[in-house]
Amino acid sequence: MKKILEIPTNKIFQKEKETYKFLKEFIFDEAVKLYTPILRGFPDFIVVSYKKPYDEVLKPAFVEVKLNNGKLSLHQAKFLGWLSRGFKVYVFQVKTITNGSLIQVREWD
């Protein structure tokens, strides 16, 4: 995966749900949270558009969120690889740093 963007924030996230709320409020413009217990490995969001200035860099995509070095499961990796054959797929890796967090956006390739 290649790194597309880094977004620093002064917020520290303890759970992925906290991250989802932040992303929907400050990064995503139009997005749908996917709740799919049936499809193992399905990404967290479908994002149609982003807020400025992120809209200049990021494209509509499936988005998976991982917190503090969380790894993709085998099912997730296979499914994201399959989706990337026809769609943009981003993994938002959220890492705790001094006085906040760093969100690294990586494109699946």
Secondary structure as UniProt FT lines:
FT   STRAND          2..9
FT   HELIX           16..22
FT   HELIX           23..27
FT   STRAND          28..33
FT   TURN            40..41
FT   STRAND          45..50
FT   TURN            52..53
FT   HELIX           54..56
FT   STRAND          61..67
FT   TURN            68..69
FT   HELIX           74..83
FT   TURN            84..86
FT   STRAND          89..97
FT   TURN            98..99
FT   STRAND          100..107
//
